[in-house]
């Protein structure tokens, strides 16, 4: 059972916490993590790219020259894909790129990503994280106390507007609720900062 230190907002260690083996010491499966990340990125695509086919380009109704006798290649329209100002051959059309992988695989991928953070020593547990008012300077001070100077994902048990508003102007810092935790965000941030309540919520859901 992995044991990690618990810190307060001043950066002082105030205790230790035992983590669930099934979640924070799971078997690491890079292939599943890759599949889930690709799915997440595909689902984010807007799919609005669009080009015009020869039937949609304006103009080109008249045959440029007669079929025979000119010595030039036969042409039926100036909007052919091989002409400047013409259509696009097999160009993109609006489409939905989203797809889903099984729920069990998504859970395994999250467990693998969390285990990677524990193994790499990039998981920080906070005793609590409460702010009386939205203040970016205060959040920056807390992160400095924790020696977090790179991209950080702050995981909260529940949505906290004060923490969210205090974090969103700090480059590389992303606040997120425990129920929205996902593989891409975990792997895309160097440091993973969780409150004790968030760890309990994650263990409750994934155990």
SULUR-V270656 format. One line per field, one symbol per residue. ss: DSSP state (H for helix, E for strand, - for the rest). A space follows every 50 residues. Layout:
ss = ???
//
This chain:
ss = --EEEEE-----EEEEEE--HHHH-----HHHHHHHHHHHHHHH------ -------------------------------------------------- --HHHHHHHHHHHHHHHHH---EEEE---------HHHHHHHHHH----- -EEEEE----HHHHHHH-----EEEEEHHH--HHHHHH--EEEEEHHHHH HHHHHH-
//
